[in-house]
Amino acid sequence: MLRLATILLFFLCASACSTTGGAQNLAPPSFTAAEAQATQSNEAAYVSRYLVKEADISLEVESIDTVVSDLKASLERLQGYVDRSEQRNERTIDITAKVPSEKFDTFISAIGKSGIITNKSVRVKDITDQVIDTGARLKSMKALRSRMEALLNKTLDIGQILQIEKEITRLQGEIERIEGRLNSLKKQAAMSEVNISISKKRVLGPLSYIGVGVYWVFEKLFIIE
């Protein structure tokens, strides 16, 4: 019994020494590649796809004011908004609209009913992997901060306390930066951007119609079909 008690005391002392030694080694612990991969795989299994949708549309209309008013009303119904509006000249206005991604197609359809689409470009980018990777990195950094805070509570040496607090401050700054990046990615996916260039339709006068007719006659003199 005496020998068993001596062995147990030895291991307790060794454990205490190991804890003290760990306080001196301030190199932050890190997750293994397997742990990081498992975290990402688990998140990928439960997260929906994050898609960034954008569109550039040129629209020719009879009345700019009427169409702008109609588009604003459509955005309000769809819980979107006008992010930017610029009057390029008396005949053209550029509008950047933000609309919830799930209502992107509905808004594009509403634009098509407002006038004649002369140019249209739609882009969809999948940023799911970026969101998952950034989220996994954020989770790792928060866990690392918790470990450092636990280490701080066990340390009595003033020099080591100052070093650990400095490391925690650095980690906090990194966490806030990653949180900002993650929020930005999610906002991009949540709200789609639609750039609309609205131009007033030109109405030909009498002389213009005569000119078109003369051009047609001369064209047929040289080209029948």
C-alpha positions as CSV (number, residue, x, y, z in Angstrom):
1,M,0.0,0.0,0.0
2,L,2.8,2.3,0.9
3,R,4.4,1.7,-2.5
4,L,1.1,2.3,-4.4
5,A,0.7,5.6,-2.5
6,T,4.2,6.6,-3.5
7,I,3.5,5.9,-7.2
8,L,0.3,7.9,-7.2
9,L,2.1,10.8,-5.5
10,F,4.8,10.6,-8.2
11,F,2.3,10.8,-11.0
12,L,0.4,13.7,-9.3
13,C,3.7,15.6,-9.0
14,A,4.6,14.8,-12.6
15,S,1.2,16.1,-13.8
16,A,1.6,19.3,-11.9
17,C,5.1,19.8,-13.3
18,S,3.7,19.2,-16.8
19,T,1.0,21.8,-16.3
20,T,3.6,24.3,-15.1
21,G,5.8,23.5,-18.1
22,G,2.9,24.0,-20.4
23,A,2.4,27.5,-19.1
24,Q,6.0,28.4,-20.0
25,N,5.5,27.2,-23.6
26,L,3.2,29.9,-25.0
27,A,3.0,28.5,-28.6
28,P,-0.7,28.3,-29.3
29,P,-2.2,24.9,-29.8
30,S,-3.7,24.1,-33.1
31,F,-6.2,21.8,-34.6
32,T,-4.9,18.8,-36.7
33,A,-5.7,18.6,-40.4
34,A,-8.1,15.7,-39.6
35,E,-10.0,17.8,-37.1
36,A,-10.3,20.7,-39.5
37,Q,-11.4,18.5,-42.3
38,A,-14.0,16.8,-40.1
39,T,-15.3,20.2,-39.0
40,Q,-15.7,21.3,-42.6
41,S,-17.3,18.1,-43.7
42,N,-19.9,18.2,-40.9
43,E,-20.8,21.8,-41.7
44,A,-21.0,21.1,-45.4
45,A,-23.5,18.3,-44.7
46,Y,-26.0,20.7,-43.0
47,V,-25.4,24.1,-44.7
48,S,-27.4,25.2,-47.7
49,R,-25.6,26.5,-50.8
50,Y,-24.5,30.1,-50.8
51,L,-24.9,31.6,-54.2
52,V,-24.0,35.2,-55.2
53,K,-26.4,36.4,-58.0
54,E,-25.7,39.5,-60.1
55,A,-27.3,40.9,-63.2
56,D,-26.6,43.8,-65.7
57,I,-29.6,44.9,-67.7
58,S,-30.1,47.6,-70.3
59,L,-33.7,48.7,-70.6
60,E,-35.4,50.9,-73.2
61,V,-38.7,52.5,-72.0
62,E,-41.3,55.0,-73.0
63,S,-41.2,56.9,-69.7
64,I,-38.2,56.8,-67.4
65,D,-40.1,58.3,-64.4
66,T,-42.9,55.8,-64.7
67,V,-40.6,52.8,-65.0
68,V,-38.4,53.9,-62.1
69,S,-41.5,54.3,-59.9
70,D,-42.8,50.9,-60.9
71,L,-39.4,49.2,-60.2
72,K,-39.2,50.9,-56.8
73,A,-42.7,49.6,-56.0
74,S,-41.6,46.1,-57.1
75,L,-38.5,46.2,-54.9
76,E,-40.6,47.3,-51.9
77,R,-42.9,44.3,-52.4
78,L,-40.0,42.0,-52.7
79,Q,-38.2,43.5,-49.6
80,G,-35.5,44.9,-51.7
81,Y,-34.2,48.5,-52.1
82,V,-32.4,50.9,-54.4
83,D,-28.7,51.0,-53.4
84,R,-27.6,53.6,-55.8
85,S,-29.2,55.9,-58.5
86,E,-27.4,58.1,-61.0
87,Q,-28.8,60.3,-63.7
88,R,-26.3,59.9,-66.5
89,N,-28.1,62.4,-68.8
90,E,-31.6,63.5,-69.6
91,R,-32.3,60.3,-71.4
92,T,-30.6,57.7,-69.2
93,I,-30.6,56.8,-65.6
94,D,-28.5,54.0,-63.9
95,I,-29.9,52.1,-60.9
96,T,-28.3,49.5,-58.7
97,A,-30.9,47.5,-56.8
98,K,-30.5,45.0,-54.0
99,V,-33.1,42.2,-53.8
100,P,-33.3,39.0,-51.6
101,S,-31.6,36.2,-53.6
102,E,-34.7,33.9,-53.4
103,K,-36.7,36.7,-55.2
104,F,-34.0,37.5,-57.8
105,D,-35.8,35.8,-60.7
106,T,-39.1,37.5,-59.8
107,F,-37.5,40.9,-59.9
108,I,-35.7,40.2,-63.2
109,S,-39.1,39.2,-64.7
110,A,-40.6,42.4,-63.4
111,I,-37.9,44.4,-65.2
112,G,-38.6,42.6,-68.5
113,K,-42.3,43.8,-68.2
114,S,-41.3,47.4,-67.8
115,G,-39.8,47.9,-71.3
116,I,-37.6,46.4,-74.0
117,I,-34.5,44.6,-72.7
118,T,-31.7,45.5,-75.1
119,N,-28.9,43.8,-73.2
120,K,-28.9,41.3,-70.3
121,S,-26.1,39.5,-68.4
122,V,-26.7,37.2,-65.4
123,R,-23.9,35.7,-63.2
124,V,-24.2,33.2,-60.4
125,K,-21.2,32.3,-58.2
126,D,-21.1,29.5,-55.6
127,I,-19.2,30.7,-52.5
128,T,-20.3,27.8,-50.2
129,D,-16.8,26.5,-49.8
130,Q,-15.5,30.0,-48.9
131,V,-18.3,30.3,-46.2
132,I,-17.5,26.9,-44.8
133,D,-13.7,27.4,-44.8
134,T,-14.1,30.8,-43.1
135,G,-16.6,29.5,-40.6
136,A,-14.2,26.6,-39.7
137,R,-11.3,29.0,-39.3
138,L,-13.4,31.2,-37.0
139,K,-14.4,28.2,-34.9
140,S,-10.8,27.1,-34.5
141,M,-9.6,30.6,-33.5
142,K,-12.3,30.9,-30.9
143,A,-11.3,27.5,-29.5
144,L,-7.7,28.6,-29.4
145,R,-8.7,31.8,-27.6
146,S,-10.6,29.7,-25.0
147,R,-7.5,27.6,-24.4
148,M,-5.3,30.6,-23.9
149,E,-7.8,32.1,-21.4
150,A,-7.8,28.8,-19.5
151,L,-4.0,28.9,-19.5
152,L,-4.1,32.5,-18.2
153,N,-6.2,31.4,-15.2
154,K,-3.6,28.8,-14.3
155,T,-0.5,31.1,-14.6
156,L,0.9,33.1,-11.7
157,D,4.0,34.5,-13.2
158,I,3.6,38.1,-14.1
159,G,5.8,37.9,-17.2
160,Q,3.9,34.9,-18.6
161,I,0.5,36.6,-17.8
162,L,1.6,39.6,-19.9
163,Q,2.6,37.4,-22.8
164,I,-0.6,35.4,-22.7
165,E,-2.7,38.5,-22.6
166,K,-0.9,39.9,-25.6
167,E,-1.6,36.6,-27.5
168,I,-5.3,36.8,-26.5
169,T,-5.5,40.3,-27.8
170,R,-3.9,39.2,-31.1
171,L,-6.4,36.3,-31.4
172,Q,-9.3,38.6,-30.6
173,G,-8.3,40.9,-33.5
174,E,-8.0,38.0,-35.8
175,I,-11.4,36.6,-34.7
176,E,-13.1,40.0,-35.4
177,R,-11.5,40.2,-38.9
178,I,-12.7,36.7,-39.7
179,E,-16.2,37.4,-38.4
180,G,-16.3,40.5,-40.7
181,R,-15.3,38.4,-43.7
182,L,-17.8,35.7,-42.9
183,N,-20.6,38.3,-42.5
184,S,-19.7,39.9,-45.8
185,L,-19.8,36.6,-47.6
186,K,-23.2,35.8,-46.2
187,K,-24.6,39.2,-47.0
188,Q,-23.4,38.8,-50.6
189,A,-25.4,35.6,-50.9
190,A,-28.4,36.9,-49.1
191,M,-28.9,40.0,-51.2
192,S,-28.5,39.9,-55.0
193,E,-27.3,42.9,-57.0
194,V,-29.0,44.1,-60.2
195,N,-27.6,46.9,-62.2
196,I,-30.2,48.5,-64.5
197,S,-29.5,51.1,-67.2
198,I,-32.8,52.7,-68.2
199,S,-32.9,54.7,-71.4
200,K,-35.8,56.6,-73.0
201,K,-37.0,55.2,-76.3
202,R,-36.3,57.4,-79.2
203,V,-39.3,58.4,-81.3
204,L,-38.6,59.0,-85.0
205,G,-40.0,62.2,-86.6
206,P,-41.5,62.4,-90.1
207,L,-38.2,63.1,-91.9
208,S,-36.6,60.1,-90.1
209,Y,-39.3,57.8,-91.6
210,I,-38.7,59.2,-95.0
211,G,-35.0,58.6,-94.6
212,V,-35.6,55.0,-93.5
213,G,-37.8,54.6,-96.6
214,V,-35.2,56.0,-99.0
215,Y,-32.6,53.8,-97.4
216,W,-34.8,50.7,-98.0
217,V,-35.3,51.6,-101.6
218,F,-31.6,52.1,-102.3
219,E,-30.8,48.8,-100.5
220,K,-33.3,46.9,-102.7
221,L,-31.7,48.3,-105.8
222,F,-28.5,46.5,-104.9
223,I,-29.7,43.6,-102.8
224,I,-32.9,41.8,-103.4
225,E,-32.6,39.1,-100.7
